[in-house]
């Protein structure tokens, strides 16, 4: 079972392999409002017990992201954003001087700030088991965007 946020809905997607074509097919079993924090009865009625358990866990992980301060979400999302930006740079033929200067300047400022942290702790890191890394990143960016507007 996969859970996918699309607009204002969360889709519960079941995957199954076709015997004829040997392809994996996806079926949206049920969709529900993305603001819900619990498994609604109409959703539970369409899912297996294991799927309900996974969905409850996924919703808890999503809520943890929503409860984190904006600064924490921003910093947690930054490595993935930098990775995507690095991939984007590899695809570009050129980079304009203004963008180049802004990037270099902000990276230098960021590095000087982060080097001020001598004592780094492990206590605030959350392990996600139901949400994949792209979902976590999307949720963090969505939350930061919501907090900043």
N, CA, C and O atoms as a GROMACS GRO file, in nm:
protein
  596
    1UNK      N    1   0.086  -0.118   0.000
    1UNK     CA    2   0.000   0.000   0.000
    1UNK      C    3   0.089   0.122   0.000
    1UNK      O    4   0.186   0.132   0.076
    2UNK      N    5   0.054   0.215  -0.087
    2UNK     CA    6   0.125   0.342  -0.094
    2UNK      C    7   0.025   0.453  -0.069
    2UNK      O    8  -0.091   0.444  -0.109
    3UNK      N    9   0.070   0.558  -0.001
    3UNK     CA   10  -0.015   0.672   0.028
    3UNK      C   11   0.045   0.792  -0.042
    3UNK      O   12   0.164   0.821  -0.030
    4UNK      N   13  -0.040   0.862  -0.116
    4UNK     CA   14   0.010   0.971  -0.199
    4UNK      C   15  -0.077   1.095  -0.179
    4UNK      O   16  -0.199   1.090  -0.192
    5UNK      N   17  -0.011   1.205  -0.147
    5UNK     CA   18  -0.078   1.333  -0.131
    5UNK      C   19  -0.090   1.398  -0.268
    5UNK      O   20   0.010   1.416  -0.338
    6UNK      N   21  -0.211   1.432  -0.306
    6UNK     CA   22  -0.236   1.500  -0.433
    6UNK      C   23  -0.339   1.608  -0.410
    6UNK      O   24  -0.457   1.579  -0.388
    7UNK      N   25  -0.294   1.733  -0.414
    7UNK     CA   26  -0.385   1.843  -0.387
    7UNK      C   27  -0.433   1.836  -0.244
    7UNK      O   28  -0.353   1.832  -0.151
    8UNK      N   29  -0.565   1.835  -0.227
    8UNK     CA   30  -0.624   1.830  -0.092
    8UNK      C   31  -0.667   1.688  -0.055
    8UNK      O   32  -0.744   1.670   0.040
    9UNK      N   33  -0.619   1.588  -0.130
    9UNK     CA   34  -0.658   1.450  -0.103
    9UNK      C   35  -0.537   1.360  -0.081
    9UNK      O   36  -0.429   1.384  -0.134
   10UNK      N   37  -0.560   1.257  -0.002
   10UNK     CA   38  -0.461   1.152   0.014
   10UNK      C   39  -0.522   1.028  -0.053
   10UNK      O   40  -0.634   0.989  -0.023
   11UNK      N   41  -0.445   0.968  -0.142
   11UNK     CA   42  -0.490   0.848  -0.212
   11UNK      C   43  -0.421   0.726  -0.151
   11UNK      O   44  -0.300   0.726  -0.129
   12UNK      N   45  -0.499   0.623  -0.125
   12UNK     CA   46  -0.447   0.495  -0.080
   12UNK      C   47  -0.438   0.407  -0.205
   12UNK      O   48  -0.539   0.372  -0.266
   13UNK      N   49  -0.316   0.373  -0.241
   13UNK     CA   50  -0.292   0.304  -0.368
   13UNK      C   51  -0.242   0.162  -0.340
   13UNK      O   52  -0.142   0.141  -0.272
   14UNK      N   53  -0.315   0.067  -0.394
   14UNK     CA   54  -0.277  -0.074  -0.380
   14UNK      C   55  -0.209  -0.117  -0.510
   14UNK      O   56  -0.257  -0.086  -0.619
   15UNK      N   57  -0.098  -0.188  -0.496
   15UNK     CA   58  -0.025  -0.237  -0.613
   15UNK      C   59  -0.044  -0.387  -0.623
   15UNK      O   60  -0.041  -0.459  -0.524
   16UNK      N   61  -0.064  -0.432  -0.746
   16UNK     CA   62  -0.074  -0.576  -0.770
   16UNK      C   63  -0.015  -0.608  -0.906
   16UNK      O   64  -0.018  -0.527  -0.998
   17UNK      N   65   0.037  -0.728  -0.916
   17UNK     CA   66   0.104  -0.770  -1.039
   17UNK      C   67   0.005  -0.843  -1.130
   17UNK      O   68  -0.065  -0.934  -1.086
   18UNK      N   69   0.001  -0.802  -1.255
   18UNK     CA   70  -0.085  -0.866  -1.353
   18UNK      C   71  -0.023  -1.000  -1.396
   18UNK      O   72   0.095  -1.006  -1.431
   19UNK      N   73  -0.104  -1.103  -1.393
   19UNK     CA   74  -0.054  -1.236  -1.434
   19UNK      C   75  -0.029  -1.242  -1.584
   19UNK      O   76   0.062  -1.311  -1.630
   20UNK      N   77  -0.111  -1.170  -1.659
   20UNK     CA   78  -0.100  -1.174  -1.805
   20UNK      C   79   0.023  -1.097  -1.855
   20UNK      O   80   0.101  -1.149  -1.935
   21UNK      N   81   0.038  -0.973  -1.809
   21UNK     CA   82   0.144  -0.887  -1.861
   21UNK      C   83   0.268  -0.883  -1.772
   21UNK      O   84   0.372  -0.832  -1.814
   22UNK      N   85   0.258  -0.936  -1.652
   22UNK     CA   86   0.367  -0.934  -1.555
   22UNK      C   87   0.404  -0.792  -1.512
   22UNK      O   88   0.512  -0.768  -1.458
   23UNK      N   89   0.314  -0.697  -1.537
   23UNK     CA   90   0.335  -0.558  -1.498
   23UNK      C   91   0.270  -0.532  -1.362
   23UNK      O   92   0.176  -0.600  -1.322
   24UNK      N   93   0.325  -0.432  -1.293
   24UNK     CA   94   0.265  -0.392  -1.166
   24UNK      C   95   0.162  -0.283  -1.195
   24UNK      O   96   0.194  -0.179  -1.253
   25UNK      N   97   0.039  -0.308  -1.153
   25UNK     CA   98  -0.070  -0.213  -1.171
   25UNK      C   99  -0.101  -0.145  -1.039
   25UNK      O  100  -0.091  -0.206  -0.933
   26UNK      N  101  -0.137  -0.019  -1.048
   26UNK     CA  102  -0.175   0.057  -0.929
   26UNK      C  103  -0.324   0.085  -0.934
   26UNK      O  104  -0.379   0.120  -1.038
   27UNK      N  105  -0.387   0.070  -0.818
   27UNK     CA  106  -0.531   0.096  -0.807
   27UNK      C  107  -0.555   0.186  -0.686
   27UNK      O  108  -0.515   0.153  -0.574
   28UNK      N  109  -0.620   0.300  -0.710
   28UNK     CA  110  -0.659   0.386  -0.598
   28UNK      C  111  -0.779   0.320  -0.532
   28UNK      O  112  -0.887   0.313  -0.589
   29UNK      N  113  -0.756   0.272  -0.410
   29UNK     CA  114  -0.860   0.199  -0.337
   29UNK      C  115  -0.958   0.297  -0.273
   29UNK      O  116  -1.079   0.276  -0.277
   30UNK      N  117  -0.903   0.404  -0.214
   30UNK     CA  118  -0.987   0.504  -0.149
   30UNK      C  119  -0.906   0.633  -0.138
   30UNK      O  120  -0.783   0.630  -0.128
   31UNK      N  121  -0.977   0.745  -0.138
   31UNK     CA  122  -0.915   0.876  -0.119
   31UNK      C  123  -0.988   0.947  -0.006
   31UNK      O  124  -1.105   0.922   0.019
   32UNK      N  125  -0.915   1.036   0.061
   32UNK     CA  126  -0.978   1.111   0.170
   32UNK      C  127  -0.911   1.247   0.185
   32UNK      O  128  -0.803   1.271   0.131
   33UNK      N  129  -0.976   1.334   0.258
   33UNK     CA  130  -0.930   1.471   0.279
   33UNK      C  131  -0.794   1.471   0.349
   33UNK      O  132  -0.774   1.401   0.448
   34UNK      N  133  -0.701   1.549   0.296
   34UNK     CA  134  -0.565   1.552   0.349
   34UNK      C  135  -0.554   1.616   0.487
   34UNK      O  136  -0.450   1.606   0.552
   35UNK      N  137  -0.660   1.681   0.533
   35UNK     CA  138  -0.657   1.742   0.666
   35UNK      C  139  -0.688   1.642   0.778
   35UNK      O  140  -0.665   1.672   0.896
   36UNK      N  141  -0.739   1.524   0.742
   36UNK     CA  142  -0.770   1.424   0.843
   36UNK      C  143  -0.642   1.370   0.906
   36UNK      O  144  -0.541   1.350   0.838
   37UNK      N  145  -0.647   1.349   1.037
   37UNK     CA  146  -0.531   1.299   1.109
   37UNK      C  147  -0.552   1.157   1.160
   37UNK      O  148  -0.459   1.095   1.212
   38UNK      N  149  -0.672   1.105   1.144
   38UNK     CA  150  -0.707   0.969   1.186
   38UNK      C  151  -0.767   0.896   1.066
   38UNK      O  152  -0.811   0.958   0.969
   39UNK      N  153  -0.767   0.765   1.074
   39UNK     CA  154  -0.827   0.684   0.967
   39UNK      C  155  -0.979   0.689   0.984
   39UNK      O  156  -1.034   0.640   1.082
   40UNK      N  157  -1.045   0.750   0.886
   40UNK     CA  158  -1.190   0.762   0.891
   40UNK      C  159  -1.256   0.626   0.864
   40UNK      O  160  -1.197   0.542   0.797
   41UNK      N  161  -1.376   0.605   0.916
   41UNK     CA  162  -1.445   0.476   0.897
   41UNK      C  163  -1.462   0.436   0.749
   41UNK      O  164  -1.445   0.319   0.714
   42UNK      N  165  -1.494   0.533   0.663
   42UNK     CA  166  -1.513   0.499   0.522
   42UNK      C  167  -1.382   0.456   0.456
   42UNK      O  168  -1.383   0.382   0.358
   43UNK      N  169  -1.270   0.503   0.510
   43UNK     CA  170  -1.139   0.463   0.459
   43UNK      C  171  -1.105   0.323   0.510
   43UNK      O  172  -1.065   0.236   0.433
   44UNK      N  173  -1.123   0.303   0.640
   44UNK     CA  174  -1.093   0.174   0.702
   44UNK      C  175  -1.174   0.061   0.638
   44UNK      O  176  -1.125  -0.052   0.627
   45UNK      N  177  -1.295   0.090   0.597
   45UNK     CA  178  -1.382  -0.011   0.537
   45UNK      C  179  -1.325  -0.066   0.406
   45UNK      O  180  -1.359  -0.177   0.366
   46UNK      N  181  -1.239   0.012   0.340
   46UNK     CA  182  -1.185  -0.030   0.210
   46UNK      C  183  -1.045  -0.090   0.219
   46UNK      O  184  -0.990  -0.138   0.119
   47UNK      N  185  -0.985  -0.090   0.341
   47UNK     CA  186  -0.847  -0.136   0.358
   47UNK      C  187  -0.840  -0.262   0.443
   47UNK      O  188  -0.930  -0.292   0.521
   48UNK      N  189  -0.730  -0.336   0.426
   48UNK     CA  190  -0.705  -0.451   0.512
   48UNK      C  191  -0.651  -0.402   0.645
   48UNK      O  192  -0.616  -0.285   0.659
   49UNK      N  193  -0.644  -0.490   0.744
   49UNK     CA  194  -0.591  -0.454   0.875
   49UNK      C  195  -0.447  -0.403   0.865
   49UNK      O  196  -0.412  -0.303   0.928
   50UNK      N  197  -0.364  -0.471   0.786
   50UNK     CA  198  -0.224  -0.428   0.768
   50UNK      C  199  -0.217  -0.292   0.702
   50UNK      O  200  -0.134  -0.208   0.739
   51UNK      N  201  -0.304  -0.268   0.605
   51UNK     CA  202  -0.306  -0.138   0.537
   51UNK      C  203  -0.350  -0.027   0.631
   51UNK      O  204  -0.297   0.083   0.626
   52UNK      N  205  -0.447  -0.056   0.716
   52UNK     CA  206  -0.494   0.042   0.816
   52UNK      C  207  -0.379   0.075   0.911
   52UNK      O  208  -0.357   0.192   0.943
   53UNK      N  209  -0.307  -0.028   0.955
   53UNK     CA  210  -0.192  -0.006   1.044
   53UNK      C  211  -0.088   0.083   0.976
   53UNK      O  212  -0.038   0.178   1.037
   54UNK      N  213  -0.056   0.053   0.850
   54UNK     CA  214   0.041   0.134   0.775
   54UNK      C  215  -0.007   0.277   0.759
   54UNK      O  216   0.072   0.371   0.773
   55UNK      N  217  -0.134   0.294   0.729
   55UNK     CA  218  -0.189   0.429   0.712
   55UNK      C  219  -0.183   0.508   0.843
   55UNK      O  220  -0.147   0.625   0.843
   56UNK      N  221  -0.218   0.444   0.953
   56UNK     CA  222  -0.209   0.512   1.083
   56UNK      C  223  -0.067   0.559   1.110
   56UNK      O  224  -0.045   0.671   1.156
   57UNK      N  225   0.029   0.474   1.081
   57UNK     CA  226   0.170   0.508   1.101
   57UNK      C  227   0.211   0.622   1.007
   57UNK      O  228   0.282   0.714   1.048
   58UNK      N  229   0.168   0.616   0.881
   58UNK     CA  230   0.200   0.719   0.783
   58UNK      C  231   0.143   0.854   0.827
   58UNK      O  232   0.210   0.956   0.818
   59UNK      N  233   0.019   0.853   0.876
   59UNK     CA  234  -0.044   0.977   0.923
   59UNK      C  235   0.030   1.033   1.045
   59UNK      O  236   0.043   1.155   1.057
   60UNK      N  237   0.078   0.946   1.134
   60UNK     CA  238   0.155   0.992   1.250
   60UNK      C  239   0.286   1.056   1.206
   60UNK      O  240   0.327   1.159   1.260
   61UNK      N  241   0.352   0.994   1.109
   61UNK     CA  242   0.478   1.050   1.058
   61UNK      C  243   0.453   1.186   0.995
   61UNK      O  244   0.530   1.281   1.014
   62UNK      N  245   0.346   1.195   0.920
   62UNK     CA  246   0.310   1.322   0.855
   62UNK      C  247   0.281   1.429   0.960
   62UNK      O  248   0.322   1.544   0.943
   63UNK      N  249   0.212   1.394   1.065
   63UNK     CA  250   0.180   1.488   1.172
   63UNK      C  251   0.306   1.533   1.246
   63UNK      O  252   0.316   1.648   1.288
   64UNK      N  253   0.403   1.443   1.262
   64UNK     CA  254   0.529   1.482   1.325
   64UNK      C  255   0.597   1.594   1.245
   64UNK      O  256   0.649   1.689   1.303
   65UNK      N  257   0.595   1.581   1.115
   65UNK     CA  258   0.653   1.685   1.030
   65UNK      C  259   0.577   1.816   1.049
   65UNK      O  260   0.638   1.922   1.062
   66UNK      N  261   0.445   1.808   1.051
   66UNK     CA  262   0.362   1.927   1.065
   66UNK      C  263   0.382   1.996   1.199
   66UNK      O  264   0.362   2.118   1.209
   67UNK      N  265   0.420   1.922   1.302
   67UNK     CA  266   0.438   1.979   1.435
   67UNK      C  267   0.577   2.038   1.456
   67UNK      O  268   0.598   2.115   1.550
   68UNK      N  269   0.672   2.003   1.370
   68UNK     CA  270   0.807   2.054   1.387
   68UNK      C  271   0.812   2.203   1.354
   68UNK      O  272   0.737   2.250   1.269
   69UNK      N  273   0.900   2.276   1.421
   69UNK     CA  274   0.915   2.419   1.390
   69UNK      C  275   0.962   2.438   1.246
   69UNK      O  276   1.027   2.350   1.188
   70UNK      N  277   0.930   2.551   1.189
   70UNK     CA  278   0.968   2.582   1.051
   70UNK      C  279   1.118   2.566   1.030
   70UNK      O  280   1.161   2.507   0.931
   71UNK      N  281   1.198   2.618   1.123
   71UNK     CA  282   1.344   2.609   1.110
   71UNK      C  283   1.389   2.464   1.101
   71UNK      O  284   1.476   2.430   1.020
   72UNK      N  285   1.331   2.377   1.184
   72UNK     CA  286   1.369   2.235   1.183
   72UNK      C  287   1.331   2.171   1.049
   72UNK      O  288   1.412   2.098   0.991
   73UNK      N  289   1.210   2.196   1.001
   73UNK     CA  290   1.168   2.140   0.872
   73UNK      C  291   1.258   2.190   0.760
   73UNK      O  292   1.296   2.113   0.672
   74UNK      N  293   1.291   2.318   0.763
   74UNK     CA  294   1.376   2.376   0.660
   74UNK      C  295   1.514   2.310   0.659
   74UNK      O  296   1.565   2.273   0.553
   75UNK      N  297   1.573   2.294   0.776
   75UNK     CA  298   1.705   2.233   0.785
   75UNK      C  299   1.701   2.084   0.751
   75UNK      O  300   1.795   2.032   0.691
   76UNK      N  301   1.594   2.016   0.789
   76UNK     CA  302   1.582   1.873   0.755
   76UNK      C  303   1.564   1.853   0.604
   76UNK      O  304   1.611   1.754   0.549
   77UNK      N  305   1.498   1.947   0.538
   77UNK     CA  306   1.474   1.936   0.394
   77UNK      C  307   1.597   1.977   0.312
   77UNK      O  308   1.613   1.934   0.198
   78UNK      N  309   1.682   2.060   0.370
   78UNK     CA  310   1.793   2.119   0.295
   78UNK      C  311   1.885   2.018   0.227
   78UNK      O  312   1.918   2.040   0.111
   79UNK      N  313   1.928   1.910   0.291
   79UNK     CA  314   2.017   1.815   0.220
   79UNK      C  315   1.953   1.759   0.093
   79UNK      O  316   2.020   1.744  -0.009
   80UNK      N  317   1.824   1.728   0.099
   80UNK     CA  318   1.757   1.676  -0.021
   80UNK      C  319   1.743   1.784  -0.128
   80UNK      O  320   1.758   1.756  -0.247
   81UNK      N  321   1.716   1.907  -0.086
   81UNK     CA  322   1.706   2.017  -0.182
   81UNK      C  323   1.843   2.041  -0.248
   81UNK      O  324   1.851   2.063  -0.368
   82UNK      N  325   1.949   2.035  -0.168
   82UNK     CA  326   2.084   2.053  -0.223
   82UNK      C  327   2.116   1.940  -0.321
   82UNK      O  328   2.177   1.964  -0.425
   83UNK      N  329   2.074   1.819  -0.287
   83UNK     CA  330   2.097   1.705  -0.378
   83UNK      C  331   2.026   1.728  -0.511
   83UNK      O  332   2.084   1.707  -0.618
   84UNK      N  333   1.900   1.772  -0.505
   84UNK     CA  334   1.824   1.800  -0.628
   84UNK      C  335   1.888   1.914  -0.707
   84UNK      O  336   1.894   1.910  -0.830
   85UNK      N  337   1.936   2.017  -0.635
   85UNK     CA  338   2.002   2.130  -0.701
   85UNK      C  339   2.131   2.085  -0.768
   85UNK      O  340   2.165   2.132  -0.877
   86UNK      N  341   2.204   1.995  -0.705
   86UNK     CA  342   2.327   1.941  -0.763
   86UNK      C  343   2.297   1.865  -0.891
   86UNK      O  344   2.368   1.877  -0.990
   87UNK      N  345   2.189   1.786  -0.889
   87UNK     CA  346   2.147   1.715  -1.010
   87UNK      C  347   2.107   1.813  -1.119
   87UNK      O  348   2.136   1.792  -1.236
   88UNK      N  349   2.040   1.922  -1.080
   88UNK     CA  350   1.998   2.023  -1.177
   88UNK      C  351   2.120   2.091  -1.240
   88UNK      O  352   2.121   2.118  -1.360
   89UNK      N  353   2.221   2.118  -1.159
   89UNK     CA  354   2.343   2.181  -1.212
   89UNK      C  355   2.409   2.092  -1.316
   89UNK      O  356   2.463   2.142  -1.415
   90UNK      N  357   2.405   1.963  -1.296
   90UNK     CA  358   2.466   1.869  -1.390
   90UNK      C  359   2.395   1.871  -1.525
   90UNK      O  360   2.454   1.836  -1.627
   91UNK      N  361   2.269   1.911  -1.526
   91UNK     CA  362   2.191   1.913  -1.649
   91UNK      C  363   2.199   2.046  -1.724
   91UNK      O  364   2.160   2.054  -1.841
   92UNK      N  365   2.250   2.150  -1.658
   92UNK     CA  366   2.257   2.283  -1.720
   92UNK      C  367   2.379   2.298  -1.810
   92UNK      O  368   2.485   2.242  -1.782
   93UNK      N  369   2.362   2.374  -1.918
   93UNK     CA  370   2.474   2.407  -2.005
   93UNK      C  371   2.550   2.528  -1.953
   93UNK      O  372   2.671   2.541  -1.973
   94UNK      N  373   2.478   2.618  -1.886
   94UNK     CA  374   2.539   2.740  -1.834
   94UNK      C  375   2.462   2.788  -1.711
   94UNK      O  376   2.350   2.744  -1.686
   95UNK      N  377   2.522   2.878  -1.637
   95UNK     CA  378   2.461   2.937  -1.519
   95UNK      C  379   2.490   3.087  -1.524
   95UNK      O  380   2.605   3.127  -1.540
   96UNK      N  381   2.386   3.170  -1.510
   96UNK     CA  382   2.410   3.314  -1.518
   96UNK      C  383   2.486   3.363  -1.395
   96UNK      O  384   2.479   3.302  -1.288
   97UNK      N  385   2.556   3.472  -1.411
   97UNK     CA  386   2.645   3.525  -1.307
   97UNK      C  387   2.570   3.563  -1.180
   97UNK      O  388   2.619   3.537  -1.070
   98UNK      N  389   2.452   3.622  -1.192
   98UNK     CA  390   2.376   3.663  -1.074
   98UNK      C  391   2.340   3.542  -0.989
   98UNK      O  392   2.359   3.543  -0.867
   99UNK      N  393   2.289   3.438  -1.052
   99UNK     CA  394   2.254   3.316  -0.980
   99UNK      C  395   2.378   3.252  -0.919
   99UNK      O  396   2.376   3.210  -0.803
  100UNK      N  397   2.486   3.246  -0.996
  100UNK     CA  398   2.612   3.189  -0.947
  100UNK      C  399   2.660   3.265  -0.823
  100UNK      O  400   2.693   3.202  -0.722
  101UNK      N  401   2.664   3.397  -0.830
  101UNK     CA  402   2.711   3.478  -0.717
  101UNK      C  403   2.622   3.460  -0.594
  101UNK      O  404   2.672   3.449  -0.482
  102UNK      N  405   2.490   3.458  -0.614
  102UNK     CA  406   2.399   3.438  -0.501
  102UNK      C  407   2.421   3.302  -0.434
  102UNK      O  408   2.427   3.292  -0.312
  103UNK      N  409   2.434   3.198  -0.516
  103UNK     CA  410   2.456   3.064  -0.462
  103UNK      C  411   2.586   3.055  -0.383
  103UNK      O  412   2.588   3.006  -0.270
  104UNK      N  413   2.694   3.103  -0.443
  104UNK     CA  414   2.825   3.097  -0.377
  104UNK      C  415   2.822   3.177  -0.247
  104UNK      O  416   2.871   3.130  -0.144
  105UNK      N  417   2.764   3.296  -0.250
  105UNK     CA  418   2.758   3.381  -0.131
  105UNK      C  419   2.677   3.314  -0.019
  105UNK      O  420   2.722   3.309   0.095
  106UNK      N  421   2.558   3.262  -0.052
  106UNK     CA  422   2.474   3.200   0.050
  106UNK      C  423   2.535   3.071   0.104
  106UNK      O  424   2.521   3.040   0.223
  107UNK      N  425   2.602   2.995   0.019
  107UNK     CA  426   2.668   2.873   0.066
  107UNK      C  427   2.781   2.907   0.162
  107UNK      O  428   2.798   2.840   0.264
  108UNK      N  429   2.857   3.011   0.132
  108UNK     CA  430   2.964   3.055   0.223
  108UNK      C  431   2.908   3.101   0.357
  108UNK      O  432   2.962   3.066   0.462
  109UNK      N  433   2.800   3.178   0.355
  109UNK     CA  434   2.737   3.224   0.479
  109UNK      C  435   2.684   3.105   0.558
  109UNK      O  436   2.702   3.097   0.680
  110UNK      N  437   2.617   3.012   0.488
  110UNK     CA  438   2.562   2.893   0.554
  110UNK      C  439   2.673   2.810   0.618
  110UNK      O  440   2.660   2.766   0.732
  111UNK      N  441   2.783   2.790   0.545
  111UNK     CA  442   2.894   2.711   0.600
  111UNK      C  443   2.953   2.776   0.724
  111UNK      O  444   2.987   2.707   0.820
  112UNK      N  445   2.965   2.907   0.723
  112UNK     CA  446   3.020   2.975   0.841
  112UNK      C  447   2.926   2.961   0.961
  112UNK      O  448   2.972   2.947   1.074
  113UNK      N  449   2.795   2.965   0.937
  113UNK     CA  450   2.697   2.948   1.045
  113UNK      C  451   2.697   2.805   1.100
  113UNK      O  452   2.696   2.784   1.221
  114UNK      N  453   2.699   2.709   1.011
  114UNK     CA  454   2.688   2.569   1.055
  114UNK      C  455   2.814   2.526   1.130
  114UNK      O  456   2.807   2.440   1.217
  115UNK      N  457   2.927   2.583   1.096
  115UNK     CA  458   3.053   2.548   1.165
  115UNK      C  459   3.055   2.598   1.309
  115UNK      O  460   3.143   2.559   1.386
  116UNK      N  461   2.961   2.684   1.346
  116UNK     CA  462   2.953   2.733   1.484
  116UNK      C  463   2.900   2.626   1.579
  116UNK      O  464   2.914   2.640   1.700
  117UNK      N  465   2.840   2.522   1.525
  117UNK     CA  466   2.783   2.417   1.609
  117UNK      C  467   2.888   2.312   1.640
  117UNK      O  468   2.917   2.225   1.557
  118UNK      N  469   2.944   2.320   1.759
  118UNK     CA  470   3.042   2.221   1.803
  118UNK      C  471   2.973   2.097   1.856
  118UNK      O  472   3.020   1.985   1.838
  119UNK      N  473   2.860   2.118   1.923
  119UNK     CA  474   2.789   2.009   1.988
  119UNK      C  475   2.665   1.973   1.905
  119UNK      O  476   2.568   2.049   1.900
  120UNK      N  477   2.670   1.859   1.840
  120UNK     CA  478   2.559   1.813   1.757
  120UNK      C  479   2.496   1.693   1.826
  120UNK      O  480   2.566   1.599   1.864
  121UNK      N  481   2.362   1.695   1.842
  121UNK     CA  482   2.295   1.584   1.911
  121UNK      C  483   2.208   1.505   1.815
  121UNK      O  484   2.172   1.555   1.708
  122UNK      N  485   2.174   1.383   1.852
  122UNK     CA  486   2.092   1.295   1.770
  122UNK      C  487   1.945   1.294   1.811
  122UNK      O  488   1.864   1.228   1.746
  123UNK      N  489   1.910   1.364   1.916
  123UNK     CA  490   1.777   1.349   1.976
  123UNK      C  491   1.661   1.397   1.890
  123UNK      O  492   1.549   1.347   1.908
  124UNK      N  493   1.680   1.490   1.798
  124UNK     CA  494   1.566   1.544   1.726
  124UNK      C  495   1.538   1.475   1.592
  124UNK      O  496   1.439   1.507   1.526
  125UNK      N  497   1.622   1.382   1.552
  125UNK     CA  498   1.603   1.316   1.422
  125UNK      C  499   1.492   1.212   1.430
  125UNK      O  500   1.488   1.130   1.522
  126UNK      N  501   1.403   1.216   1.332
  126UNK     CA  502   1.290   1.122   1.326
  126UNK      C  503   1.318   1.022   1.214
  126UNK      O  504   1.355   1.062   1.103
  127UNK      N  505   1.299   0.894   1.242
  127UNK     CA  506   1.311   0.791   1.140
  127UNK      C  507   1.173   0.767   1.079
  127UNK      O  508   1.075   0.745   1.151
  128UNK      N  509   1.165   0.773   0.948
  128UNK     CA  510   1.039   0.751   0.878
  128UNK      C  511   1.041   0.612   0.815
  128UNK      O  512   1.134   0.577   0.742
  129UNK      N  513   0.938   0.534   0.843
  129UNK     CA  514   0.933   0.399   0.788
  129UNK      C  515   0.822   0.384   0.684
  129UNK      O  516   0.836   0.304   0.591
  130UNK      N  517   0.714   0.459   0.696
  130UNK     CA  518   0.603   0.448   0.601
  130UNK      C  519   0.616   0.549   0.488
  130UNK      O  520   0.582   0.519   0.373
  131UNK      N  521   0.664   0.669   0.519
  131UNK     CA  522   0.677   0.772   0.416
  131UNK      C  523   0.811   0.756   0.346
  131UNK      O  524   0.914   0.739   0.411
  132UNK      N  525   0.810   0.760   0.212
  132UNK     CA  526   0.938   0.753   0.144
  132UNK      C  527   1.003   0.891   0.145
  132UNK      O  528   0.939   0.990   0.179
  133UNK      N  529   1.129   0.898   0.108
  133UNK     CA  530   1.207   1.021   0.121
  133UNK      C  531   1.147   1.137   0.041
  133UNK      O  532   1.151   1.251   0.086
  134UNK      N  533   1.092   1.108  -0.076
  134UNK     CA  534   1.030   1.215  -0.156
  134UNK      C  535   0.905   1.270  -0.088
  134UNK      O  536   0.880   1.391  -0.093
  135UNK      N  537   0.827   1.182  -0.024
  135UNK     CA  538   0.708   1.227   0.049
  135UNK      C  539   0.748   1.314   0.168
  135UNK      O  540   0.686   1.416   0.195
  136UNK      N  541   0.852   1.272   0.239
  136UNK     CA  542   0.899   1.348   0.354
  136UNK      C  543   0.944   1.486   0.309
  136UNK      O  544   0.909   1.587   0.370
  137UNK      N  545   1.022   1.491   0.202
  137UNK     CA  546   1.070   1.619   0.149
  137UNK      C  547   0.952   1.707   0.107
  137UNK      O  548   0.949   1.826   0.140
  138UNK      N  549   0.856   1.651   0.035
  138UNK     CA  550   0.741   1.729  -0.009
  138UNK      C  551   0.662   1.783   0.110
  138UNK      O  552   0.619   1.898   0.109
  139UNK      N  553   0.643   1.700   0.212
  139UNK     CA  554   0.571   1.745   0.332
  139UNK      C  555   0.646   1.856   0.404
  139UNK      O  556   0.585   1.954   0.447
  140UNK      N  557   0.777   1.841   0.416
  140UNK     CA  558   0.857   1.945   0.484
  140UNK      C  559   0.850   2.077   0.407
  140UNK      O  560   0.830   2.183   0.467
  141UNK      N  561   0.864   2.071   0.276
  141UNK     CA  562   0.858   2.193   0.194
  141UNK      C  563   0.720   2.255   0.203
  141UNK      O  564   0.706   2.377   0.214
  142UNK      N  565   0.617   2.172   0.197
  142UNK     CA  566   0.479   2.222   0.209
  142UNK      C  567   0.460   2.292   0.344
  142UNK      O  568   0.400   2.400   0.350
  143UNK      N  569   0.510   2.230   0.450
  143UNK     CA  570   0.494   2.288   0.584
  143UNK      C  571   0.570   2.420   0.596
  143UNK      O  572   0.517   2.516   0.652
  144UNK      N  573   0.692   2.425   0.544
  144UNK     CA  574   0.771   2.549   0.550
  144UNK      C  575   0.699   2.658   0.472
  144UNK      O  576   0.688   2.772   0.518
  145UNK      N  577   0.651   2.623   0.353
  145UNK     CA  578   0.579   2.720   0.270
  145UNK      C  579   0.454   2.772   0.341
  145UNK      O  580   0.426   2.892   0.338
  146UNK      N  581   0.381   2.682   0.405
  146UNK     CA  582   0.260   2.720   0.479
  146UNK      C  583   0.296   2.813   0.596
  146UNK      O  584   0.226   2.911   0.622
  147UNK      N  585   0.403   2.780   0.668
  147UNK     CA  586   0.445   2.862   0.782
  147UNK      C  587   0.496   3.000   0.742
  147UNK      O  588   0.486   3.096   0.819
  148UNK      N  589   0.550   3.009   0.623
  148UNK     CA  590   0.609   3.137   0.579
  148UNK      C  591   0.508   3.230   0.512
  148UNK      O  592   0.535   3.348   0.492
  149UNK      N  593   0.391   3.176   0.477
  149UNK     CA  594   0.291   3.262   0.410
  149UNK      C  595   0.183   3.308   0.505
  149UNK      O  596   0.092   3.380   0.465
   0.00000   0.00000   0.00000
